[in-house]
Amino acid sequence: MSESANRPVGRRTFVLGTAAAAGTAALAGPLAGTASAAGFGWSDDGSNYVVDTGASLVFKVSKTNGDLTSLVYKGTEYQGYGGKNSHVESGLGTSTVTIGQSGSTILVSVTYGTLKHYYAARSGENNVYLWTNKADDSVSATRYIVRVKAGLFLNDEPDSYTYAPTTIEASDVFEKSDGQTRSKHYSKKRVIDYDYIGWTTGSVGLYVVRSNHEKASGGPFYRSLLRHQSADGGGLYEILYYGENQTESQRFGLQGPYVIAFTDGGAPSSSLYHANISTSWADSLGISGYVAASGRGRVAGVGISGRDTAYPYTVGLAGSAAQYWGSARASDGYFSIPGVLPGTYTLTVFKDELAVYTSSVTVTAGGTTTLNTIAIPSSNDPSNASAIWRIGNWTGSPSGFKNADLMTYAHPSDVRAASWTGNVVVGSGTETSAFPCYLWKDVNSGIIVYFKLTAAQAAAAHTLRIGVTTAYANGRPQVVVNDTWTSAVPSPPTQPSTRSLTVGSYRGNNYTFSYSVPASAWLTDTSAYNTLKIYVASGSGTTSFLSAGTAIDAIDLLA
């Protein structure tokens, strides 16, 4: 949408938390009476349930649709921009909303068809705990948006600021008059990279602490909406499922808790982080789909051998009903993934973002599945193959390539992007930084790589490999060597069907294209440069940066 400029007052710093190392009857109605306005309790104003945390936070939930209609912290209203409330998705329709109190906890329950949503308050805390249980796809996506009034926090992390005079793609990517681009999609961060998002003035902080994303999809490296600011105010997101550049089917079930947290300006307490939060107080609240710690298990690995210690390693668990991950210790590869729902999972070891090992693991309630040292076969890491030359490294990401970092928070047309064209010379020392992270049929197809071969190398056939991380509109590389040998057009691998390269994401399904180049294709003059032209083949896509394209992981010519 088009929005006008905004000049809010006060100092504001955007904060992304550093990722961590990874009863009674249901409250179906008023189980306790209201409390006085000066203390912990709840009341009914006719349109809303009013919850006083007994600290500095009072919030309201609509009795009609379960929207969060007010967030008052220390007397200041933070909720609302553009006349909108905070809510699941873009707001639920008419719902059944009930409230109850059990000791030091107040729970508001919202039922909309098969979807159930919950708000909880704890006595003396400036937090709102939330859970969302999505049973099916009757609600298209699943997100919670905290909508914050304009003028309360400055925008000094501008890439997601959605005001700009020109719309350049769909209705959600914009360009400023100086050529810089903005979109709510441009989060910079993967899920594994943050524990919380939010803003601070130095004296007041407002944050959303994310859940463990066990019922989300896309794995630890998925990027999605985190926050945005506009002329009307700001939005903080907890994305529970999002289809943009999604690699997995949607999972259903209870997600949470995630937390709206107010502070005196500092970061939210680490006790709220997804890997540390203890919600034993919620065990008896009757939340639909809730599984207590006693009903969960843990996976622990003694270590991982065969690692390239120059890169971080992550261990992921993925099943039809849930997903988890944990970081492997740099010294020996030890890992521990707690809080796992019982079931059988595919265990994947990632070198950076590249899968280099998979197996199956079964988790039982209350138990620990202990794994002996995982040995990664040398052949599983393509970096271990002997190569005549290599551009980039096999990491499952385009890290190090031209414009790679910028593309997580800008459109490819952004004025800050280096030219997407230009040829590359192997041996120059700049072959990786000079090679564009993305190739498009309508933008830079046909880029040329120059390289020399020795007489012995030129006398033999070689395998050329091109690794990609995702593709748009079935874009895939076709190669021409020395203008005499042309590869067949490869079949497209399975990739997400939505936008990717233009909305800040290169994460799709890693795939390696291999081309057997005969000896007859090489130049016999060892002083001359061979040429490799890489084209993007596809009949899909439109024009420019929405033409068929692909993201590059690594390119090499094997010895």
NUSE-118140 format. One record per residue (C-alpha): residue in one letter; x, y, z. Coordinates in steps of 0.1 Angstrom, whole numbers, plus 5000, padded with zeros to 4 digits. Layout:
BEGIN
AXYZ/...
END
This chain:
BEGIN
M500050005000/S501150364995/E501950555026/S503150905034/A506251005053/N506450975090/R508651165115/P508151005149/V509551155180/G511951015205/R515050785202/R514550445188/T516850145183/F515649825166/V516849515183/L517149155171/G518048915199/T521048685193/A519848325189/A520148105220/A521947765220/A518647645210/G495546975363/T492447175366/A489647215342/A490047425310/L489447795315/A486347795294/G484648075312/P484848325341/L486348115368/A487148405391/G485648735399/T487049065387/A489849245406/S490249605414/A491849835388/A494849875411/G495849505411/F496049185392/G492749065378/W490249115350/S487149305342/D484549345315/D483949685299/G481049555277/S483149525245/N486449385258/Y487949175286/V490349405304/V493349235320/D495449415346/T498749225351/G499349395385/A502549545371/S502649825346/L500649665318/V496949665311/F495549505279/K492149455263/V490849165242/S487749205221/K484848985232/T483648975196/N486648865176/G489648815199/D491549115187/L494049275210/T492449625212/S494649795237/L498149775252/V498750035279/Y502150035295/K502850285322/G499850485311/T500750505274/E498650335247/Y500950145223/Q498349945204/G497050035170/Y497850195137/G495650285108/G492550195129/K493649835131/N494049605161/S496649345169/H495448995159/V495948665143/E496448685105/S494548995092/G491948955119/L489548675127/G485848705122/T483248665149/S484648435175/T483748275208/V485848455234/T486048355271/I488148445301/G489048275333/Q491548305362/S493448035379/G495548155408/S498248395394/T497248335357/I494548485336/L493748315303/V491648455274/S490548185250/V489448265214/T487748005191/Y487248085154/G486047775136/T488847515140/L491447775150/K492047845187/H494048135201/Y495048225236/Y496348515256/A497748465291/A498848715318/R500848635349/S500648835381/G503349105383/E504649055348/N504649305319/N504149025294/V501348885273/Y501848515265/L500248385233/W499448045218/T497847975184/N496447635174/K495747595137/A494047265130/D493747295092/D494147535063/S490847715068/V492848015077/S495348075049/A498448165067/T499248195104/R500848495118/Y500248735147/I500749105141/V501349345170/R500349685156/V502049975173/K501050345171/A503150585151/G505450825168/L506450605197/F509650455183/L512050595157/N512950395126/D516750365125/E516650025109/P515050145077/D515049855053/S511549735062/Y510050085063/T507250045039/Y506850415030/A508250504996/P506750694967/T506950424940/T505650064940/I508049854920/E506749504926/A503349364935/S501949584962/D504649524988/V508049634974/F508750004972/E511450244959/K512450574974/S513450874954/D517150804961/G516850454945/Q516850254977/T514249994981/R511949895011/S509649605019/K508249435049/H509849125035/Y513449245041/S514149105075/K517949025071/K517548745097/R516848375095/V514748215122/I517848065138/D519448415141/Y517048575166/D515148515198/Y513148845198/I512449145177/G511349495187/W512049855195/T513350065223/T513450425232/G516150365258/S513550385286/V510750165271/G511149855251/L508449665232/Y509349325219/V507949005205/V509848695218/R509448425192/S508148075199/N510247765192/H508547735157/E508047365162/K504847375141/A506147615116/S507747515083/G510947595064/G513647485090/P516247695108/F517347905078/Y513948025067/R513448405063/S510048565067/L508448885079/L509749025112/R508649385115/H507949685095/Q507250055100/S505150295079/A503450635082/D500650475103/G502850295128/G504749975131/G504149605130/L505949325149/Y505248975135/E505348625148/I505148405117/L503848065125/Y503447965089/Y504148155057/G504048035021/E506548285005/N509448074992/Q508447785014/T510147455011/E507947235033/S504247155037/Q502347335063/R502347175098/F499347205120/G498847215158/L499647445187/Q502447695185/G503647895214/P504148045237/Y505348355220/V505448675241/I504649045238/A507049185263/F507449535277/T510749635294/D512349955309/G514349985277/G516549675278/A516249345261/P513549105273/S514548855299/S516348555285/S514048345307/L511348415280/Y513448285251/H512047995232/A514947755242/N514647845279/I511047935286/S509447725313/T505647725311/S504947465338/W502347715351/A500447655319/D500347285322/S496847275338/L495247555318/G493547325293/I495047485262/S494147285232/G497147085219/Y499347175248/V502146925256/A503946965289/A507646905293/S507046565307/G505446465274/R508446555254/G511946415248/R515446515239/V517946425212/A521646455221/G524746375200/V528146295214/G529846475185/I530246515148/S533446415130/G534446505094/R533446875099/D535047165082/T535747375113/A535747695093/Y531947675092/P529147645118/Y527147325119/T523447295128/V521546975135/G517846975124/L514946745131/A512046745107/G508946535108/S505446565094/A504146715127/A507046925141/Q510547065135/Y513547145157/W517147235155/G520247305176/S523747425171/A526647185171/R529447275195/A532447415175/S535047215194/D533646865189/G530146885173/Y528246795205/F524546895203/S521446875224/I517846945212/P515346945241/G511546975242/V510946745212/L507446595207/P507446215205/G507846075170/T510245985142/Y512246255125/T514746305098/L517946425113/T520046645091/V523446785097/F524047115080/K527447265072/D526447625072/E523147575052/L524247275032/A522946935042/V525846695045/Y524346405065/T520946265071/S519545975092/S516445885111/V515845935149/T512945835172/V512046045202/T509945915232/A508246115259/G510446165289/G513446005273/T516746115258/T517845965225/T521645965226/L523545935194/N527145815191/T529546035171/I528146115137/A530746065110/I530146275079/P531546085049/S534046295029/S532046254998/N529046415014/D530646755013/P531246864977/S534047094989/N536146784995/A536246704958/S539546794940/A538847084917/I540947264890/W539147574901/R536247674923/I534147994926/G532648024960/N532447744985/W529747474990/T527847615020/G524247605008/S524147985005/P525448244981/S527648395008/G530648574994/F529148634959/K528448974946/N525449144963/A524748834984/D524449015017/L522449305003/M519849074988/T518448975022/Y517249335028/A516949494994/H515449444959/P517849354931/S517149684915/D518349874945/V520850154938/R523150004964/A523549684943/A526749644923/S526249574886/W524549234879/T526649194848/G530349164842/N532548874835/V534848674858/V538448564855/V539448254875/G542748324893/S542148694896/G541548654933/T538148824929/E536348554911/T533848494939/S533148854948/A532848944911/F530348664903/P526748774910/C524848584936/Y521748554914/L521348494876/W518248594857/K517248514821/D516348874814/V519149044834/N522548874833/S522148544815/G525248454795/I527748564821/I531248454811/V533948284832/Y537448284818/F539948024829/K543147844817/L544047474817/T547347294816/A548047064787/A547246764808/Q543946914820/A542947004785/A543546654773/A540846504796/A537146524801/H535946704832/T532846744853/L531547094858/R529247154888/I526947444895/G525247444929/V522047654934/T520047734965/T516747814950/A515147914917/Y512348134905/A510048024876/N512147714870/G515347904862/R518247664858/P521747694842/Q522647574807/V526347614798/V528347674767/V532147604766/N534347794741/D531247854719/T531647504706/W530047274732/T526647334746/S525047134774/A521546994773/V518947194791/P518647024825/S515346934841/P514247184868/P514547054904/T511747104929/Q511747454942/P509247694958/S506747834934/T506448184949/R508748484947/S512148444963/L515048644949/T513148974950/V511748934985/G514948885004/S515248505003/Y517748264986/R516647975007/G515047694987/N516147344980/N519847314974/Y520647134942/T523747054922/F523747054884/S526546844868/Y527746864832/S530146614816/V532346824794/P534346624768/A538046684762/S537246804727/A535547114742/W538847254757/L541347484740/T544747314734/D546647644736/T547547664773/S548148034771/A544648104760/Y541648154782/N538847904779/T535348054782/L532347924801/K529048094794/I526248034819/Y522748094806/V519448074825/A517047844807/S513247854813/G510147934795/S508548074826/G508748404844/T508148754831/T510749024826/S513649184844/F514049054880/L510848854877/S512248664848/A513348304855/G516348314878/T518448114903/A520648174933/I524248044932/D525947834959/A529247734942/I530747664907/D533647434901/L535547234875/L536646894889/A540046764883/
END
